Amino acid sequence: ASAAGRKKVDDELRSEGFFAVSKHPVATMVVNKILPEPNGTTFRVYGELTIKEVTKRIEFTTLMKQNGSTITATANMKITRANWNINHQPKSQSWSLFSRLKDNLVDDEIPVSLELVFTKK
């Protein structure tokens, strides 16, 4: 994709209909518990993901790596965008036929990459 094309996609993702970055520049995750999976190499992480001031419970499987006093966990997962009002509509109160049709053409789930970093104190 061209630089102009990437910028257009980036601008749209930052817009009010998607992540509303001007109002909500940060998404956060609170980890509630981490349990080892039966295979002994992966862990199940349970927590709460907050995007656009909307908090929902999530869980995912990850491989955790330790490097000195730092532990990292990465995950590629999908979230249901409607749970966080990521819906192409310019304003949550408004409704437009074009935006609604566009909304129906896009998957209900969107990919999200998480990188969690834990440090010992």
C-alpha positions in Angstrom: 0.0 0.0 0.0 1.1 3.5 -0.7 2.1 6.0 2.1 -1.0 8.0 1.2 -3.2 4.9 1.5 -1.7 3.9 4.8 -2.3 7.5 6.1 -5.9 7.4 5.0 -6.5 4.1 6.9 -4.6 5.4 9.9 -6.7 8.6 10.0 -9.9 6.6 9.7 -9.0 4.3 12.5 -8.2 7.3 14.7 -11.5 9.0 13.8 -14.7 9.2 16.0 -16.3 6.2 14.3 -13.5 3.9 15.2 -11.1 4.5 18.1 -11.7 8.2 18.7 -8.1 8.8 19.5 -8.5 12.6 20.1 -10.9 11.9 23.1 -9.5 8.5 24.1 -5.8 8.3 23.4 -5.1 5.3 25.6 -6.5 1.8 25.9 -5.7 -0.1 29.1 -5.8 -3.7 30.3 -6.1 -4.8 33.9 -4.9 -8.4 34.4 -7.0 -10.2 37.0 -5.3 -13.7 36.9 -2.9 -15.8 34.9 -3.2 -19.6 35.0 -0.9 -22.2 33.4 -2.4 -24.3 30.6 -2.2 -28.1 30.9 0.6 -28.2 28.2 2.9 -26.3 30.6 4.2 -23.9 28.0 1.3 -21.4 27.6 -0.8 -19.4 30.1 -4.4 -18.3 30.1 -4.7 -14.6 30.9 -8.0 -13.1 32.3 -8.5 -9.4 32.5 -10.5 -6.3 31.6 -9.8 -4.3 28.5 -10.8 -0.7 28.4 -11.2 1.0 25.0 -13.0 4.4 24.6 -13.9 4.3 28.4 -15.8 1.0 27.8 -14.5 -1.9 29.9 -15.1 -5.6 29.0 -13.7 -8.9 30.3 -11.4 -10.7 27.9 -9.3 -13.8 28.1 -6.6 -15.1 25.8 -3.7 -17.7 25.7 -0.1 -16.5 25.6 3.4 -17.6 25.7 5.3 -15.8 28.5 9.0 -15.0 28.2 11.3 -13.9 31.0 14.4 -11.7 30.5 16.0 -10.8 33.8 13.5 -9.0 35.9 11.0 -8.5 33.0 8.3 -10.9 31.8 6.6 -10.3 28.5 3.4 -11.8 27.2 2.1 -11.2 23.6 -1.2 -12.2 22.1 -2.9 -11.8 18.8 -6.7 -12.0 19.3 -10.0 -10.8 18.0 -12.4 -8.6 19.8 -16.1 -7.9 19.0 -15.9 -4.3 17.9 -19.5 -3.5 18.9 -18.6 -4.2 22.5 -16.4 -1.1 22.5 -18.5 1.0 20.1 -16.0 0.7 17.2 -18.8 0.9 14.7 -18.1 3.4 11.8 -20.8 5.7 13.1 -19.4 9.3 13.4 -21.4 9.8 16.6 -22.9 7.2 18.8 -26.2 9.1 18.8 -26.5 9.5 15.1 -27.5 7.0 12.5 -26.7 7.1 8.8 -27.7 4.6 6.2 -24.3 4.7 4.5 -22.4 4.1 7.7 -24.8 1.3 8.7 -24.3 -0.4 5.4 -20.6 0.0 5.6 -20.7 -1.4 9.1 -22.5 -4.5 7.9 -19.9 -5.1 5.3 -17.0 -5.3 7.8 -16.4 -8.3 10.1 -17.9 -8.1 13.6 -14.6 -8.9 15.0 -11.3 -7.0 14.6 -7.8 -8.2 15.2 -5.9 -6.8 18.2 -2.3 -7.3 19.2 -1.5 -7.0 22.9 1.9 -6.9 24.5 2.0 -7.0 28.3 5.2 -6.3 30.2 5.6 -7.2 33.9 8.5 -6.1 35.9 9.6 -7.3 39.4 10.1 -4.7 42.0 
